[in-house]
């Protein structure tokens, strides 16, 4: 009996240490210490011994069972630790790669151009004025002397807003309406620029967008002359496109100014020699003129006492000229490869 107990102890230690999984260990536990195992047979046979032998063999049985149980428990703890390590390893997230930095944003070329234009005027002492993008016909047309039969006043050229009970509303076709709103809201003198979005019923192509941006300018004071207009706009054109630019004024018609003019600047590509961009060496930059006395009167200003000049400059146009953008539609397509080229970030 003692020999078979010794054999079972050896067999048990080996079986438990060889078990590679919890399931194998549990099978070994049944095979060594289970009810049908040789060990249990010995245990049952103890009852047939003499009382003295029963006592001594019984003690060995108890010691052996305790040793085997301890060996099994120790192995179980080892296997559970291994299983847990495997679970942790399976859950591992690899953080060893460098992270991806979010791209810092950059200013849109239109914002850059607008800031630059507005800054020039702020330095000259102007202030920034604003007006609504949905306008009524009076501010957008009538007050600006634009007659009822003017083509801009048709559905074909302007975008009307259909609000029941407000047949006269449209998306402003030019920032000139801010001239009217500014004069209505304050007495002279006026020195303002008004940057903003304008809308025309137009199909987009390389040089036109149906939604674009202008900076309107308005000066009204005592004794303002055409020389003030010329000096101011010449300085602005040079500030935007370089001090060696030349400018010239040519006649043009806009209903809200008299006389009206167009300011051209020598081409920044060819310096006025003539090239495919400009044709004859000159690039038309903006419309301008002396504020029409009727417009002053429409806003309650006394045209006998006050005179002024006004101008309207396309921001999109300034941007494509300054940054040599080949197609104006690039400004609104949102292509990150295009936008990322305008580095400065705020
Ligand atoms: N509003 C004109 C346009 O959109 C531009 C313009 C011309 C504005 C002459 C002016 C001006 O203030 O005096 O074509």
Boltz pocket constraint, residues with backbone or C-beta under 6 A from the ligand:
constraints:
  - pocket:
      binder: B
      contacts: [[A, 173], [A, 174], [A, 175], [A, 176], [A, 216], [A, 217], [A, 254], [A, 256], [A, 257], [A, 261], [A, 286], [A, 287], [A, 288], [A, 289], [A, 310], [A, 311], [A, 312], [A, 313]]
      max_distance: 6.0
